Amino acid sequence: MLCLMAAFFFWGISETAKAQSGNWSDEQYRDKFWGKDYANTTDFIANNETDFAQFAYMVNVEHKTFEGKTVKLRNELSLSRNKWTPIGSEEHPFSGSFSGQGNNILRHTTEGNRQRICRSVRIRQGR
């Protein structure tokens, strides 16, 4: 019985490690069609984790600022499946408007500190 319990314990650890082996910015975790009409759209709705991951990718990698645009979160998100890179940086900030609309972004962790809850969006301060 003890061996069986130990097997489940170690299986749980390996499944947790596997669950966080990717990064939300990896192609397989993003909805590449979300935001495809960026130039002609002012209001964006993130319905799920893959939409939110594409939003992050657009700011962090494609360096889209979203200035003059609004991103709204339609549902609560759980980002615990993969590693999360916050949206924006000092060099490439998110400059649009963001509304969580009362929804939460749950259990996200960053590379280098699995247990740390961190900011999701870096917003440019002032103008």
C-alpha positions in Angstrom: 0.0 0.0 0.0 2.8 2.4 0.9 4.5 1.7 -2.5 1.2 2.5 -4.3 0.9 5.8 -2.4 4.5 6.7 -3.2 3.9 5.9 -6.9 0.9 8.3 -7.0 2.9 10.9 -5.2 5.8 10.8 -7.7 3.4 10.6 -10.6 1.7 13.7 -9.4 5.1 15.6 -9.2 6.0 14.5 -12.7 2.6 15.5 -14.1 3.0 18.9 -12.5 6.4 19.4 -14.0 5.1 18.3 -17.4 2.2 20.7 -17.1 4.6 23.6 -16.7 7.2 22.5 -19.2 6.0 25.0 -21.9 5.7 28.7 -22.1 2.5 30.5 -23.0 4.3 32.3 -25.7 5.1 29.0 -27.5 3.2 28.7 -30.7 1.1 25.7 -29.7 -0.4 27.6 -26.7 -1.5 30.8 -28.6 -4.5 31.5 -30.8 -2.5 33.0 -33.7 -5.8 34.3 -35.3 -6.6 36.5 -32.3 -5.8 40.1 -33.1 -5.0 39.3 -36.8 -6.8 42.5 -37.9 -4.8 44.6 -35.4 -4.5 47.7 -37.7 -8.3 48.0 -38.1 -9.5 47.0 -34.7 -9.8 49.1 -31.6 -11.6 46.7 -29.2 -10.1 43.3 -28.5 -11.8 40.6 -26.3 -9.7 37.9 -24.7 -12.0 35.0 -24.1 -9.6 32.4 -22.9 -5.9 31.6 -22.1 -4.9 31.2 -25.7 -6.3 34.6 -26.6 -4.5 36.2 -23.7 -1.2 34.4 -24.7 -1.5 35.8 -28.2 -2.1 39.3 -26.7 1.2 38.9 -24.7 3.0 37.6 -27.8 1.8 40.6 -29.9 3.2 43.1 -27.3 6.3 41.2 -26.2 7.5 39.7 -29.5 5.8 41.7 -32.3 6.1 44.9 -30.3 2.6 46.1 -30.9 1.8 48.8 -28.3 -2.0 48.7 -28.5 -2.0 52.5 -28.2 -5.5 53.8 -28.7 -6.9 50.3 -28.4 -8.7 48.4 -25.6 -8.3 44.8 -24.5 -11.0 43.3 -22.3 -11.0 40.1 -20.4 -14.2 38.2 -20.9 -13.6 35.3 -18.5 -11.4 34.3 -15.6 -8.2 32.7 -16.7 -5.9 30.1 -15.2 -2.4 30.4 -16.4 -0.9 27.6 -14.2 -0.5 25.1 -17.1 2.6 26.9 -18.5 5.2 29.5 -17.6 4.0 33.0 -18.0 6.0 36.0 -19.3 4.3 39.3 -18.2 2.9 41.5 -21.0 5.2 44.4 -21.9 8.5 45.6 -20.6 10.2 49.0 -20.1 11.5 48.8 -23.7 8.2 47.5 -25.2 5.3 48.5 -22.9 1.6 47.9 -23.4 0.2 51.4 -24.0 -3.4 50.7 -24.5 -6.3 50.3 -22.1 -6.9 47.0 -20.3 -10.1 46.0 -18.5 -10.4 42.8 -16.5 -14.1 43.4 -16.3 -14.1 41.9 -12.8 -12.4 38.7 -13.9 -9.3 37.2 -12.3 -6.1 35.9 -13.7 -5.3 32.9 -11.5 -2.1 31.1 -10.5 0.4 32.3 -13.0 4.1 31.7 -12.4 7.1 33.1 -14.1 10.4 31.5 -15.4 12.8 31.2 -12.5 10.3 31.3 -9.7 7.6 28.7 -9.9 5.7 29.8 -6.9 5.8 33.6 -7.4 2.6 35.3 -8.4 3.5 38.3 -10.5 2.1 41.1 -12.6 0.4 40.2 -15.8 0.6 43.4 -17.7 3.2 46.2 -17.5 1.5 49.5 -18.4 3.4 52.6 -19.5 3.2 55.2 -16.8 2.1 58.7 -17.8 2.7 60.4 -21.1 
